């Protein structure tokens, strides 16, 4: 969940990085009494995300700046649409402009890309989920954008769920430990509310994992034929997640194999920032 506290902490750090000792250009070129009105304009179509983050960039710079949101998070917009209107002291508007844009362009890009993946699988029962392949420090922002695009969030952090991946299984195998026994031992010690997921990369790994009674099994980098075989073999005994190299060109066929979840790292690590601009008009007062 993207909270006000998280927004303020991250945005304040970004503003401090961008203007650690003030905005020299605005302070020396723009008179203190000048006011500005600026339109956040879409230069391409997309799905909006980051309304509160965009507003925070201006609010934290100058509390006298007002941001009127025209389009809300999760809404689709066309090229040329006005998404928000910013008004207030010109120096503050100009100082916060780039940080506000950086966040809203990034988040709207993620939301837009996510919506395309969701559209590709809409005729199936599969849901599109993100991964932990997020920008360090911006996970809450990027995860929020995924939801705005119609996707779902995976575990937020390593502290949220047990997820045994290939390297965990490799360590167990090296030590000669039974995967089934190791998982059963972990489940016995865990709180009953903790979800357990295990990643496998071969069909023969499925049964030993299912025997432990796990909740979700991830079929990683499986071919379409092996995905279909895996779905048939698991037969509802666990939630089935497909992962690995998923693209817009392949996601439809993956969904049609019958998996429940498709996790896509590209939603956050490969999304292009959407082209949004802030058109500023300055007027001097006093």
Secondary structure as GFF3:
##gff-version 3
##sequence-region A 1 286
A	DSSP	alpha_helix	4	18	.	.	.	ID=ss1
A	DSSP	alpha_helix	24	29	.	.	.	ID=ss2
A	DSSP	beta_strand	35	42	.	.	.	ID=ss3
A	DSSP	beta_strand	46	47	.	.	.	ID=ss4
A	DSSP	alpha_helix	51	61	.	.	.	ID=ss5
A	DSSP	beta_strand	66	69	.	.	.	ID=ss6
A	DSSP	beta_strand	76	77	.	.	.	ID=ss7
A	DSSP	beta_strand	82	89	.	.	.	ID=ss8
A	DSSP	alpha_helix	90	120	.	.	.	ID=ss9
A	DSSP	beta_strand	127	129	.	.	.	ID=ss10
A	DSSP	alpha_helix	139	148	.	.	.	ID=ss11
A	DSSP	beta_strand	162	164	.	.	.	ID=ss12
A	DSSP	alpha_helix	166	174	.	.	.	ID=ss13
A	DSSP	alpha_helix	179	189	.	.	.	ID=ss14
A	DSSP	beta_strand	196	200	.	.	.	ID=ss15
A	DSSP	three_ten_helix	203	205	.	.	.	ID=ss16
A	DSSP	alpha_helix	206	210	.	.	.	ID=ss17
A	DSSP	beta_strand	216	220	.	.	.	ID=ss18
A	DSSP	alpha_helix	224	234	.	.	.	ID=ss19
A	DSSP	beta_strand	239	243	.	.	.	ID=ss20
A	DSSP	alpha_helix	251	255	.	.	.	ID=ss21
A	DSSP	beta_strand	261	263	.	.	.	ID=ss22
A	DSSP	alpha_helix	266	269	.	.	.	ID=ss23
A	DSSP	beta_strand	276	283	.	.	.	ID=ss24
###
